[in-house]
C-alpha cells in the first residue's frame, strides 16, 4: 500500500516516471485538413505548438484509439498507447488516398519521461532551460545541452503533469539529472490517475467502448465537420443516449475490488469495475461503468461491500 509520505512528496513537490509510448508522425501539405476529416478533435483550428486529446472512431462510434495530437506547422504527432500503436498506424494509412500526407512510426527514436507535482513546472525550467507550457496539450522545445526535447502539458493527475519526449541519445543524460527526484511507482501513477477520473486505454476503455460513454476528457466534436463516427455521436447527443457511463465509486471499509467485478443496484447487475486504487487522500476508490438509470449519489453493492456512485473527477472534500 502507498505511504502517505511518498504521495505527499510527489504531489506537493515533484516525481518522475519513464513510460513508453507510441509516436506516429503525420506530415504534409494536406495533413491538417486530412486529420480534421477523420479524428474527433478540432484540428482545423489547432495552431502550431498547440495540441488536443483526440480519438479515432469507427463508423459505429466506438474507439479505434485515443491520443494527444500535437501540431508543429505541417507536422503532427500522435502519442498513443503502445497497444494501440499498430491499429492506429494501419487505420491512418488506409485513410490516406490522394492527399499529400506522409505517415511515419517514429516510436523507436524517442523516450518519454513524465514529471508531475506542484513543482514540476519549476523543475522542468531548471532541467531544460525553458518555460513549461501552461495550457493542457500545449508544447514547447527545451534543451538538455545540445539535445532538443519536446515538452507538453499532459493529464496524468490532478496536479500539473508534463510529458518530456527526448531523443534516445539524451535519455541517459536526463535520467542522471533526475536521480535526486523520487521515482513514481506504477501503483502511485494509477492512484493519481484514478483520483483524477482519467480513463486508461486498454483498462477503462477500448475498441468496445462508445466515445460518449466516458467523461469529457477528450475533444469530441458533435456538430462540426464529418469525421469517422461523427454521425453516430451527433445522433446520440441529439436524439438518444448511451446506456452506460464511466463513473467514480467511493468504497466503504478496506475493500478494494478487482477489475471486472460486478456492480449491483437494488439486487440488479448494473455495471462493472474497470480499475481501483487506494488513495491516501480519499480511501478506496474505483472507476466503473454504471447503467445510466443509476443516479449520482446512489448506493450500490460490489459483492457484499457498499459503495457510492460519484461524478468524476473525485471530489477531495
C-alpha positions in Angstrom: 0.0 0.0 0.0 1.2 3.5 -0.8 2.7 5.6 2.0 1.3 9.0 2.7 4.8 10.4 2.7 5.5 9.3 -0.9 2.1 10.5 -2.0 2.6 13.9 -0.5 6.2 14.3 -1.7 5.2 13.6 -5.3 2.0 15.6 -5.4 3.2 18.6 -3.3 6.7 18.7 -4.8 7.7 16.6 -7.9 8.3 13.0 -9.0 9.1 11.3 -12.3 8.5 8.1 -14.3 9.6 6.7 -17.5 6.6 5.4 -19.5 6.9 4.0 -23.1 4.5 5.4 -25.7 3.9 5.0 -29.4 4.6 8.1 -31.6 3.2 8.5 -35.1 4.2 11.4 -37.2 1.7 12.8 -39.8 3.1 15.4 -42.1 2.5 17.1 -45.4 0.7 20.0 -47.1 -2.7 18.3 -46.5 -2.0 16.9 -43.0 -4.2 19.3 -41.1 -7.2 19.1 -43.4 -6.9 15.3 -43.6 -6.7 14.8 -39.8 -9.7 17.2 -39.3 -11.7 14.9 -41.5 -11.0 11.7 -39.6 -10.4 12.4 -35.9 -12.6 13.9 -33.2 -10.6 16.9 -32.3 -11.0 20.3 -34.0 -7.7 20.0 -35.8 -8.7 22.8 -38.3 -8.2 25.4 -35.5 -5.1 24.0 -33.9 -2.2 26.4 -34.0 1.4 25.5 -34.1 2.6 24.3 -30.6 -1.0 23.5 -29.6 -2.5 20.1 -29.1 -5.7 18.3 -28.2 -6.6 14.9 -26.7 -8.3 13.3 -29.7 -9.7 10.0 -30.8 -10.2 8.0 -33.9 -13.5 6.2 -34.1 -15.0 3.5 -36.2 -18.2 4.1 -38.2 -20.4 2.9 -35.3 -18.9 5.5 -32.8 -16.5 3.1 -31.0 -12.9 3.9 -30.2 -10.1 2.8 -32.5 -7.6 4.7 -30.4 -7.2 7.8 -28.3 -4.2 10.1 -28.2 -2.8 13.5 -27.6 -2.3 15.1 -31.1 0.2 18.0 -31.2 0.8 20.4 -34.1 4.2 21.7 -35.4 3.4 23.6 -38.6 2.7 20.9 -41.2 3.8 18.1 -38.8 1.5 16.4 -36.3 2.5 13.9 -33.6 0.0 11.4 -32.3 1.2 10.0 -28.9 -0.7 6.7 -28.5 -0.6 3.7 -26.1 1.7 1.0 -27.4 -1.1 -1.5 -27.5 -3.0 0.7 -30.0 0.0 1.9 -32.0 -0.3 -0.7 -34.8 -4.0 -0.4 -35.3 -3.8 3.4 -35.4 -1.0 3.3 -37.9 -2.8 0.9 -40.1 -6.1 2.7 -39.9 -4.4 6.1 -40.6 -2.6 4.5 -43.6 -5.9 3.1 -45.0 -7.5 6.6 -45.0 -4.7 8.2 -47.0 -5.8 8.4 -50.6 -4.6 11.2 -52.8 -3.8 13.6 -50.0 -0.3 15.0 -49.6 0.2 13.2 -46.3 3.1 11.1 -45.1 2.7 8.7 -42.1 5.8 7.5 -40.2 6.1 5.5 -37.0 8.9 7.2 -35.0 8.4 5.4 -31.7 11.8 3.8 -31.6 13.7 7.0 -31.7 12.3 8.7 -28.6 12.0 8.1 -24.8 9.2 9.6 -22.7 9.6 10.9 -19.2 6.6 12.1 -17.1 7.2 14.7 -14.4 4.3 15.6 -12.1 3.6 17.5 -9.0 3.1 21.1 -7.9 6.8 21.9 -8.5 7.0 20.0 -11.8 7.0 23.2 -14.0 9.8 24.7 -12.0 11.9 21.5 -12.2 11.4 21.4 -16.0 12.5 25.0 -16.2 15.7 24.1 -14.3 16.4 20.9 -16.2 15.6 22.0 -19.8 16.1 25.8 -19.8 12.6 26.6 -20.8 9.2 27.8 -19.5 6.9 24.8 -19.1 3.6 25.1 -21.1 0.6 26.2 -19.0 -2.3 25.1 -21.2 -3.2 21.4 -21.5 -1.5 19.8 -24.5 0.3 22.9 -25.5 4.0 22.1 -26.1 7.4 23.8 -26.4 11.0 22.9 -27.0 13.5 22.5 -24.2 17.2 21.7 -24.3 19.5 19.3 -22.4 22.8 20.5 -23.7 22.6 20.3 -27.4 19.7 17.9 -27.4 16.2 19.3 -28.0 13.3 17.8 -26.1 9.6 18.3 -26.8 7.6 19.0 -23.6 3.8 19.2 -23.4 1.4 19.7 -20.6 -0.3 16.4 -20.1 -3.0 14.8 -18.0 -1.8 12.1 -15.6 -3.2 13.5 -12.3 -5.0 16.4 -10.6 -1.6 18.1 -10.0 0.3 19.6 -13.0 2.0 16.9 -15.2 4.3 17.1 -18.2 5.4 14.7 -20.8 9.1 15.1 -21.8 9.8 13.5 -25.2 13.6 13.3 -25.7 15.6 11.5 -28.4 17.1 8.3 -27.1 20.6 9.9 -27.3 19.6 12.2 -24.5 17.7 9.8 -22.3 20.7 8.8 -20.1 21.6 12.4 -19.5 18.1 13.2 -18.4 17.9 10.2 -16.1 21.1 11.4 -14.5 19.6 14.8 -13.9 16.5 13.3 -12.3 18.4 10.9 -9.9 17.7 13.0 -6.8 13.9 13.2 -7.5 11.6 10.4 -6.4 10.6 7.8 -9.0 6.8 7.4 -9.1 5.9 3.7 -8.8 3.2 2.3 -11.0 0.8 1.9 -8.0 1.0 5.7 -7.3 0.6 6.5 -11.0 -2.6 4.5 -11.0 -3.8 6.1 -7.8 -3.3 9.6 -9.2 -4.9 8.7 -12.5 -8.0 7.3 -10.9 -8.3 10.2 -8.4 -8.4 12.5 -11.4 -11.1 10.3 -13.2 -8.8 9.7 -16.2 -9.7 6.5 -18.1 -6.8 4.4 -19.3 -6.7 2.8 -22.7 -7.0 -1.0 -22.5 -8.1 -0.8 -18.9 -11.1 1.5 -18.7 -11.9 1.9 -22.4 -11.1 0.1 -25.6 -12.5 -0.7 -29.0 -15.8 -1.9 -27.5 -16.4 1.5 -25.9 -18.6 4.2 -27.4 -17.0 7.6 -27.4 -19.8 9.2 -25.3 -19.6 6.6 -22.5 -16.5 8.1 -20.9 -16.2 11.6 -19.3 -15.2 14.7 -21.1 -11.5 14.1 -21.1 -11.0 14.4 -24.8 -12.2 16.7 -27.6 -15.1 15.2 -29.5 -16.9 17.4 -32.0 -20.6 16.9 -32.1 -21.9 19.0 -35.0 -18.8 20.4 -36.7 -17.2 18.6 -39.6 -17.8 15.0 -40.7 -15.1 12.8 -39.2 -15.5 9.0 -39.0 -18.2 8.1 -36.5 -19.4 11.7 -36.1 -22.9 10.9 -37.4 -23.4 8.4 -34.6 -22.0 10.8 -32.0 -24.4 13.5 -33.1 -27.4 11.2 -33.2 -26.7 10.0 -29.6 -26.4 13.6 -28.4 -29.5 15.0 -30.1 -31.8 12.1 -30.3 -30.8 9.4 -27.8 -28.4 8.4 -25.1 -25.8 5.8 -24.2 -26.8 3.0 -21.9 -23.9 3.3 -19.5 -21.3 5.8 -18.3 -18.0 5.6 -16.7 -18.4 6.8 -13.1 -16.4 7.0 -9.9 -17.1 4.8 -6.9 -16.3 5.6 -3.3 -16.0 2.3 -1.5 -16.6 1.8 2.2 -14.2 0.0 4.6 -11.0 -1.5 3.3 -12.4 -3.5 0.4 -10.6 -2.9 -2.9 -12.4 -4.6 -5.8 -10.8 -6.4 -8.7 -11.2 -5.3 -12.4 -14.4 -6.9 -13.8 -16.2 -7.2 -10.5 -20.0 -6.7 -10.8 -21.7 -3.6 -9.5 -25.3 -4.1 -8.2 -28.1 -1.7 -7.6 -31.3 -2.9 -5.9 -30.2 -6.5 -6.5 -29.8 -6.0 -10.2 -26.4 -6.1 -12.1 -25.8 -2.5 -13.4 -22.2 -2.4 -14.3 -18.6 -3.5 -13.6 -15.4 -2.2 -12.2 -12.6 -1.2 -14.6 -9.9 -0.1 -12.2 -9.4 0.6 -8.5 -6.9 2.0 -6.1 -6.2 3.0 -2.5 -5.9 6.8 -2.2 -4.2 8.2 0.9 -6.5 11.2 0.4 -9.8 9.5 -0.4 -9.6 6.0 0.8 -10.5 3.1 -1.6 -11.9 4.4 -4.9 -12.7 2.8 -8.3 -13.8 3.6 -11.8 -16.5 1.5 -13.4 -19.3 1.5 -16.0 -22.7 2.1 -14.5 -26.1 2.0 -16.3 -27.5 5.5 -16.9 -30.6 4.9 -14.7 -28.3 4.7 -11.6 -28.0 8.3 -10.5 -25.1 10.1 -9.0 -25.1 9.6 -5.2 -26.8 6.1 -5.4 -25.7 3.5 -3.0 -24.5 0.3 -4.8 -23.0 -3.1 -3.9 -19.8 -4.6 -5.1 -20.1 -8.2 -3.8 -21.2 -7.7 -0.1 -19.5 -4.3 0.1 -21.2 -0.8 0.0 -20.1 1.9 -2.4 -21.5 5.2 -3.6 -21.6 6.4 -7.2 -19.9 9.8 -7.7 -19.1 12.2 -10.6 -15.6 12.3 -12.0 -13.1 13.6 -11.1 -13.4 12.6 -7.5 -14.1 15.4 -5.1 -11.4 15.9 -2.5 -13.9 17.2 0.1 
